[in-house]
């Protein structure tokens, strides 16, 4: 009795598992990091936009945030600090493990939000009668976006 013909050994090729981070869902995974630098940049640049506007007759005068006092300058520095924190992280320089970056971003965003809210609520006497300009609202949205970015980063760290 002859032995049956031998077949080549079966090679085991495992099925490729579905990618956990499919391309259509991958953009969500780094959303906190992208939102951090974007909102920090918008926050910094918004201090160079019109925070107060005064329209009398045919003349419209806008006051940029930089000229409203020390609060706007601190908001500019906070925005630059958020961008610098992102750039340091991208360069591989991390904060100590006891100080999570997400917490620092949340604190900076909270501080910026409080400072911008002070300017939203009280218009300086030097600019009366004036109304709030678009740059002030952009600053407020960007400051809240920094907080959201910090919360997203915290959720990514878990």
Buried (B, 14 or more C-beta within 10 A) or exposed (E): EEEEEEEEEEEEEEEEEEEEEEEEEEEEEBBBBEBBBBBBBBBBBBBEBBBBBBEEEEEEEBBBBBBBEEBBBBBBBBBBBBBEBBEEBEEEEEEEEEEBBBBBBBBBBBBBBEBBEEBBEEBBEEBEEBEBBEBBBBBBBBBBBBBBBBBBBBEBEE
